[in-house]
Amino acid sequence: MEKLKPLIDNFGRQITYLRISVTDRCNLRCVYCMPESGVSLLNHDEVISYEDILRLVNILSNHGVNKIRITGGEPLVRKGLTGLIENIGRIRGIEDISMTTNGILLEKYASELYNAGLKRINISLDSLKEERFYKITRTGSLKDVLAGIKLAKKTGFNPIKINTVLIRGINDDEIIDFVNFAKEFELNLRFIEYMPIGGNIAEAVLSKETEEKIMSEFDDFRPIESKPADNNAGNPAEILPSGKEGVYGGVSRSFGFKDGKAVIGFISPLSEHFCGDCNRLRLTASGNLRLCLFYDNEYNIKNILRQNDDEAVFKKIEDIIKLKRFKHNFNEKAKKRESVLWANDFMNGIGG
């Protein structure tokens, strides 16, 4: 197969990673994702079709995109998702397919997803207390998520990553509980700094503070040497000497324990932005390309895909990539706390 031109932005970053939001619908109403009343949802014919998704992935895979993540909304509420995953897995050049889910429906679909070719999964979980879980999500049941995690582990998903967004005064008293949970079930736990998307404003718990709290409780908590696509619980990882900084595996700085039963990661978009290594694009549920989570500029891919010539489509996408910025501008906007309106769209439509 002829090697085609890679997709490179104006800062020399090669785009190899596409995050696909397959729906803006969700069975939860998490406080940091959308308002309690919900949001205006797309009509069925406004949501990007699986056919358009597959054509886009086919085109981009010819130009170096090899990693796909399925997101939402909640991806498992869209019918036919396992078929999409299976078809993406057949595309030459795609080396990795993963999914982010809230876990509510995971027990129902875990085996089907695994058989379709999905082997890696991220599960959003922001409290281990039933009453608090309900308060944060405004609906749903913690026991459903826990049952989904246990079945996913039994089914063979590896790694299973737990994404926990810490918000001061809401769930920051559960940090050690989450670490013990990760150790017990040998999971990869990532603490994520709260991001004020859609105008939501609350006080984030920065990664350094979380790291110091864990170190004060666990003497053997140390940075680990990440290995490509292998820095996960259940895989060997080299513990670094005390005092060394954890290294980034993707966007996460990773730590572990001597018993090797868990990996604790820190994703720090506020305090330690990782924009310089950004290799990703986002496809929204409405069929727009988004170059950065924190800027609202979007480009209608559905219109571009109406062209029959794949290389003409690629050329238009290549032109769009040239508009990708070097980094987000949160620090400038955050100087006045009341003006933090980073991205006006809500996460259910963007795809996290």
C-alpha positions as CSV (number, residue, x, y, z in Angstrom):
1,M,0.0,0.0,0.0
2,E,1.3,3.4,-0.9
3,K,2.4,5.5,2.1
4,L,0.3,8.7,1.9
5,K,1.1,12.1,3.4
6,P,0.7,12.3,7.2
7,L,-1.6,14.8,8.9
8,I,0.7,17.4,10.5
9,D,-0.3,20.8,12.0
10,N,1.7,24.0,11.8
11,F,3.7,23.1,14.9
12,G,5.0,19.8,13.6
13,R,2.6,17.7,15.6
14,Q,1.4,14.6,13.7
15,I,-2.3,13.8,14.2
16,T,-2.6,10.1,15.0
17,Y,-5.6,10.0,17.4
18,L,-9.3,10.6,16.7
19,R,-12.0,10.8,19.4
20,I,-15.5,10.1,18.1
21,S,-18.6,11.2,19.9
22,V,-21.3,8.9,18.6
23,T,-24.2,10.5,20.4
24,D,-25.0,13.6,22.5
25,R,-27.5,11.6,24.6
26,C,-26.7,10.3,28.1
27,N,-28.5,8.4,30.8
28,L,-26.9,10.6,33.5
29,R,-26.8,14.4,34.2
30,C,-23.4,14.8,35.8
31,V,-22.9,18.2,37.4
32,Y,-19.8,19.1,35.4
33,C,-21.2,17.9,32.1
34,M,-24.6,19.4,31.6
35,P,-27.3,21.4,33.5
36,E,-29.8,19.5,35.7
37,S,-32.6,20.3,33.2
38,G,-30.6,18.7,30.4
39,V,-29.7,20.3,27.1
40,S,-31.3,20.6,23.7
41,L,-30.5,17.3,21.9
42,L,-29.8,16.7,18.3
43,N,-32.5,15.3,16.1
44,H,-31.8,11.8,14.7
45,D,-31.0,13.1,11.3
46,E,-28.5,15.6,12.7
47,V,-26.3,13.0,14.4
48,I,-23.4,11.8,12.3
49,S,-24.1,8.5,10.6
50,Y,-22.0,5.4,11.1
51,E,-21.4,5.4,7.3
52,D,-19.8,8.9,7.6
53,I,-17.8,7.9,10.6
54,L,-16.4,4.8,8.8
55,R,-15.5,6.8,5.7
56,L,-13.7,9.4,7.8
57,V,-11.7,6.8,9.7
58,N,-10.8,5.1,6.4
59,I,-9.5,8.3,5.0
60,L,-7.6,9.4,8.1
61,S,-6.1,5.9,8.6
62,N,-4.4,6.3,5.2
63,H,-2.7,9.3,6.6
64,G,-1.4,8.1,9.9
65,V,-4.4,8.1,12.3
66,N,-4.1,4.8,14.1
67,K,-5.9,5.3,17.4
68,I,-9.7,5.7,17.9
69,R,-11.7,6.4,21.1
70,I,-15.4,6.1,21.1
71,T,-17.1,8.7,23.4
72,G,-20.5,10.4,23.9
73,G,-22.7,11.5,25.6
74,E,-22.9,7.9,26.7
75,P,-21.9,5.8,23.7
76,L,-23.8,2.7,24.9
77,V,-27.2,4.4,24.4
78,R,-26.7,4.5,20.6
79,K,-28.0,1.4,18.8
80,G,-25.6,-0.6,16.7
81,L,-22.4,0.5,18.5
82,T,-20.8,-2.9,18.6
83,G,-21.2,-3.1,14.8
84,L,-19.4,0.2,14.4
85,I,-16.6,-1.0,16.6
86,E,-16.3,-4.2,14.6
87,N,-16.2,-2.3,11.3
88,I,-13.6,0.2,12.6
89,G,-11.4,-2.8,13.7
90,R,-11.4,-4.0,10.1
91,I,-9.9,-0.8,8.8
92,R,-6.3,-1.2,7.8
93,G,-4.0,1.0,9.9
94,I,-6.2,1.2,13.0
95,E,-4.1,-0.3,15.8
96,D,-6.1,0.7,18.9
97,I,-9.8,1.2,19.7
98,S,-11.0,2.2,23.1
99,M,-14.2,3.6,24.6
100,T,-15.2,6.0,27.5
101,T,-18.4,5.1,29.2
102,N,-20.2,6.0,32.5
103,G,-20.5,2.3,33.1
104,I,-24.3,2.2,33.8
105,L,-24.9,-0.2,30.8
106,L,-21.6,-1.9,30.8
107,E,-22.7,-5.0,32.5
108,K,-25.3,-5.5,29.8
109,Y,-22.8,-4.9,26.9
110,A,-19.4,-6.0,28.2
111,S,-19.2,-9.3,26.4
112,E,-20.7,-8.0,23.2
113,L,-18.2,-5.1,23.1
114,Y,-15.2,-7.4,23.8
115,N,-16.3,-9.8,21.1
116,A,-16.6,-6.9,18.7
117,G,-12.9,-6.1,19.2
118,L,-12.9,-3.5,22.0
119,K,-10.2,-4.4,24.5
120,R,-9.6,-1.2,26.4
121,I,-12.2,0.8,28.3
122,N,-12.4,3.9,30.5
123,I,-15.1,4.2,33.0
124,S,-16.1,7.6,34.6
125,L,-16.6,7.3,38.3
126,D,-16.6,10.3,40.7
127,S,-17.8,8.8,44.0
128,L,-17.8,5.4,45.8
129,K,-20.6,6.6,48.0
130,E,-24.1,5.7,46.7
131,E,-25.8,8.8,47.9
132,R,-23.0,11.1,46.7
133,F,-22.8,9.3,43.3
134,Y,-26.5,10.1,42.8
135,K,-25.9,13.7,43.8
136,I,-23.1,14.1,41.3
137,T,-24.8,12.2,38.4
138,R,-28.3,13.4,39.4
139,T,-29.5,9.9,38.5
140,G,-28.2,6.4,38.1
141,S,-27.0,3.8,40.5
142,L,-23.4,3.2,41.8
143,K,-24.0,-0.5,42.1
144,D,-24.7,-0.7,38.3
145,V,-21.3,0.8,37.6
146,L,-19.5,-1.4,40.1
147,A,-21.1,-4.5,38.6
148,G,-20.0,-3.3,35.1
149,I,-16.4,-2.9,36.3
150,K,-16.3,-6.3,37.8
151,L,-17.7,-8.0,34.7
152,A,-15.4,-6.0,32.4
153,K,-12.5,-7.3,34.4
154,K,-13.8,-10.8,34.3
155,T,-14.4,-10.6,30.5
156,G,-10.8,-9.7,29.9
157,F,-10.7,-5.9,29.3
158,N,-7.2,-4.6,29.9
159,P,-6.6,-2.0,30.9
160,I,-9.7,-0.8,32.7
161,K,-9.2,2.8,33.5
162,I,-11.2,4.7,36.1
163,N,-11.6,8.4,35.3
164,T,-12.3,10.5,38.5
165,V,-12.9,14.2,38.3
166,L,-12.1,15.8,41.7
167,I,-14.1,18.9,42.7
168,R,-13.3,20.6,46.0
169,G,-16.0,20.2,48.6
170,I,-17.8,17.5,46.5
171,N,-15.6,14.4,46.4
172,D,-12.1,15.4,47.3
173,D,-12.4,13.6,50.7
174,E,-12.6,10.3,48.7
175,I,-9.0,10.4,47.3
176,I,-7.7,7.6,49.5
177,D,-10.8,5.5,49.1
178,F,-10.4,5.6,45.4
179,V,-6.7,4.6,45.7
180,N,-7.7,1.6,47.9
181,F,-10.4,0.7,45.4
182,A,-7.9,0.7,42.5
183,K,-5.4,-1.4,44.5
184,E,-8.1,-3.9,45.5
185,F,-9.3,-4.5,41.9
186,E,-5.9,-3.8,40.2
187,L,-7.2,-0.9,38.1
188,N,-5.7,2.1,36.4
189,L,-7.1,5.1,38.2
190,R,-6.7,8.6,36.8
191,F,-7.5,11.7,38.8
192,I,-8.5,14.5,36.4
193,E,-8.5,18.2,37.2
194,Y,-11.9,19.6,36.9
195,M,-12.4,21.6,33.6
196,P,-15.0,24.4,33.5
197,I,-16.6,23.4,30.2
198,G,-19.9,25.1,29.3
199,G,-19.6,27.9,31.8
200,N,-19.6,25.6,34.9
201,I,-17.3,27.0,37.5
202,A,-16.1,25.2,40.6
203,E,-12.8,24.9,42.4
204,A,-10.5,22.2,41.0
205,V,-8.3,20.0,43.1
206,L,-4.9,20.3,41.4
207,S,-2.9,17.1,40.7
208,K,0.0,18.1,43.0
209,E,-2.2,18.4,46.0
210,T,-3.7,15.0,45.3
211,E,-0.3,13.4,44.7
212,E,1.0,14.8,48.0
213,K,-2.1,13.4,49.9
214,I,-1.5,9.9,48.5
215,M,2.2,10.0,49.3
216,S,1.4,10.9,52.9
217,E,-0.7,7.7,53.2
218,F,1.4,5.2,51.2
219,D,5.1,4.9,51.7
220,D,5.6,2.9,48.5
221,F,3.8,5.3,46.2
222,R,6.3,6.2,43.5
223,P,6.5,7.4,39.9
224,I,6.6,4.6,37.3
225,E,8.5,4.4,34.0
226,S,5.7,4.2,31.4
227,K,6.0,1.8,28.6
228,P,4.3,2.5,25.3
229,A,0.7,1.2,25.5
230,D,1.8,-0.8,28.5
231,N,1.6,1.6,31.4
232,N,-1.4,-0.1,32.9
233,A,-2.4,-2.2,35.9
234,G,-1.6,-5.8,35.3
235,N,1.5,-5.0,33.2
236,P,5.1,-4.6,34.6
237,A,6.2,-1.1,35.3
238,E,9.5,0.1,36.7
239,I,9.2,2.1,39.9
240,L,11.4,5.1,39.8
241,P,13.5,6.4,42.8
242,S,11.8,8.7,45.2
243,G,12.0,12.4,44.1
244,K,11.8,11.7,40.4
245,E,8.9,13.0,38.4
246,G,6.4,10.6,36.9
247,V,6.6,10.4,33.2
248,Y,3.7,11.0,30.8
249,G,2.0,8.0,29.1
250,G,-0.2,9.9,26.7
251,V,-1.7,12.8,28.8
252,S,-1.3,11.0,32.1
253,R,1.6,11.2,34.6
254,S,1.7,7.7,36.2
255,F,2.5,6.4,39.7
256,G,2.4,2.9,41.2
257,F,3.1,0.8,44.2
258,K,5.6,-1.9,45.0
259,D,2.9,-4.6,44.8
260,G,2.1,-3.6,41.2
261,K,-1.6,-3.9,41.8
262,A,-2.7,-0.5,40.6
263,V,-1.5,2.5,38.5
264,I,-2.5,6.0,39.6
265,G,-2.4,8.6,36.9
266,F,-2.8,12.4,37.0
267,I,-4.3,14.3,34.1
268,S,-3.6,18.0,34.7
269,P,-5.0,20.2,31.9
270,L,-5.0,23.2,34.3
271,S,-1.8,23.0,36.2
272,E,0.5,21.2,33.7
273,H,-1.0,21.4,30.2
274,F,0.2,18.9,27.7
275,C,-0.7,20.8,24.6
276,G,2.8,20.7,23.1
277,D,2.3,17.0,22.4
278,C,-1.3,17.1,21.3
279,N,-1.9,14.5,18.6
280,R,-5.7,14.4,18.5
281,L,-8.8,15.5,16.7
282,R,-12.4,15.3,18.0
283,L,-15.4,14.4,15.9
284,T,-18.6,15.7,17.6
285,A,-22.0,13.9,17.6
286,S,-23.3,16.6,15.2
287,G,-20.5,15.7,12.7
288,N,-18.1,18.6,13.3
289,L,-14.3,18.4,13.6
290,R,-13.1,20.1,16.7
291,L,-9.4,20.9,17.0
292,C,-9.3,21.5,20.8
293,L,-11.6,20.7,23.7
294,F,-11.2,24.2,24.9
295,Y,-12.1,26.2,21.8
296,D,-15.5,26.3,20.3
297,N,-14.4,26.5,16.6
298,E,-15.8,23.5,14.7
299,Y,-15.8,22.5,11.0
300,N,-18.6,20.6,9.4
301,I,-17.2,17.2,8.3
302,K,-20.5,16.0,7.0
303,N,-20.5,18.6,4.2
304,I,-16.9,17.8,3.4
305,L,-17.6,14.1,3.1
306,R,-20.2,14.8,0.4
307,Q,-17.3,14.9,-2.0
308,N,-16.6,11.5,-3.7
309,D,-12.8,12.1,-3.9
310,D,-11.1,10.9,-0.7
311,E,-8.0,12.9,-1.4
312,A,-10.1,16.1,-1.8
313,V,-11.6,15.3,1.6
314,F,-8.2,14.8,3.1
315,K,-7.0,18.1,1.6
316,K,-9.8,20.0,3.2
317,I,-9.1,18.3,6.6
318,E,-5.4,19.1,6.1
319,D,-6.3,22.8,5.7
320,I,-8.4,22.7,8.8
321,I,-5.6,21.1,10.8
322,K,-3.4,24.1,10.0
323,L,-5.8,26.1,12.2
324,K,-5.0,24.0,15.3
325,R,-3.6,26.2,18.0
326,F,-0.4,25.4,20.0
327,K,-2.2,25.5,23.4
328,H,-5.3,26.4,25.2
329,N,-5.6,29.8,26.8
330,F,-7.2,29.0,30.1
331,N,-4.6,30.9,32.2
332,E,-5.4,34.1,30.4
333,K,-9.1,33.6,30.8
334,A,-8.9,32.5,34.4
335,K,-7.3,35.8,35.6
336,K,-10.9,36.9,36.3
337,R,-12.6,34.0,37.8
338,E,-16.1,35.1,36.8
339,S,-15.0,35.2,33.2
340,V,-14.1,31.5,32.9
341,L,-16.3,30.5,30.0
342,W,-13.8,28.3,28.2
343,A,-16.0,26.3,25.9
344,N,-19.6,27.3,25.6
345,D,-20.7,23.9,24.4
346,F,-21.4,21.1,26.9
347,M,-19.4,18.0,27.1
348,N,-22.2,15.7,26.0
349,G,-22.0,17.1,22.5
350,I,-18.2,17.6,22.3
351,G,-17.1,14.2,23.4
352,G,-14.7,14.2,26.3
